[in-house]
Amino acid sequence: MRQYVLVVLKTGPRRMPDGAARDAMFAGHFANMERLSEEGRLVLAGPFMKDPAGWRGLFVFAVADVEEARRLAESDPVIVNGEMVAEYHPWYGSAANMLLPELHKQLVRPATARP
């Protein structure tokens, strides 16, 4: 077992209009998640299904405290632009979660192999 911080991403106060800027914001969001995963800080992330309460997605950070998780989340373009806001919860879970990023790489087919 080990300590993590669970971050719930919710709809923020400023929806960016559809178009190139929104596309770039989400491209940056995915690039940021990839970077944090490669650094071993982000062990799990993903969207929620459509939720009337505005829950959009989650991050599970392998960090010591909420303040460190806040610094990492605030590096994400969707947070910077107000598209989403983050809610932070200390969480205690299996140390095996740390294996998820590497397992993900093994299970996802490369883009060139997709039909």
N, C-alpha and C positions, 0 to 999 in steps of 0.2 A: 504494500500500500504506500501511497505517497500523496503529497499535497499538490493540488492544482488550483486554478481559478477558472470558474465557469463564467463566461460572458454571454449574456443574452442580448442580441441585437434587435432593437425595436425600431419601428418607423419613426423617423425624426421629424423635426419641424419644417424642413426645407426640401421638398421633392425637387430634384433637378429635372428640368424639362427634357423630354425625349430629344435626341439628336447626338451630334458628335461629342459634345462635352459630357453627356451622360454616359455614352459608350466608353469614353476615355476614363471616366471616374471608375466604372466597373472593371475595366481592364486593369487599372491601378489596384483596385480591391483584390483581384485575383493574383496579381503579381506580388502584392504585399503578403498575402497568405502563403504563397509559395516560398517567399523569402523567409518568413517566420518559421515555416515548417522545416526548411533546409537548415536553419539555425538551431533546431531542436526545441524551440519555444512553443510552437503551435502543434499540438498533437491530434487535434480533431476540429473540424469545422464543417458547417453545412447549413443549408436553408431549412426553414420549417415550411410545411405546406401552408397554403393560404390560411391566415389566422385573423379572425375579426378583432382580436386584441392588439394587433400590430406586431406580433412577434415575427421577425424576419429570418433570423439565423442564430447560430451560436459559434463560439470559439471555446476551446478548452486549452488553456495555457499551462505549461509546465514551468511555473514561476513560484517564487517564495511568498509573494503577497499581492494584495489587490493593487497597490500603487504601481508595482512593476507591470501588472496586467493592463492597468490604465494607460501607462506610457506606450505599451505595444499597440493597444487598440487605437489610441489617438494618432498612430502613424498611418492609419487606414484612410484612404480617400473618402469612403462613405461616411465616416465619422467626421473628418475634417470639413466636409461639405454640408453636414447636417442632414443628409439623406437618412441616416440611422443614428440612433443613440445607443449607448451601451449601459447595461446593468451588470454589476459585478458580484459574484458569490464565491467565497472560499469553498473548495470542494475537496473531499478526500476520496480517492478512488484507487483502482488497481494500478500498480506500477507497470503492468503489461500494456497499458494505454500508450506508453512510450514507443511501443513497437508498431503502432498503427501507421505512421507516415511511411515506413519502409515497406510494410505489407501492402499498403495502397499502391506504391510504385510497382510492386510485383503483380498485382491483380489487374491494374488498368492497362488495357491494350494501347500501344502507341497510336497516335492519331492516324498515322499512315496505314495502320493495319485495320482500321475500321471500315466496314462495308459502305 
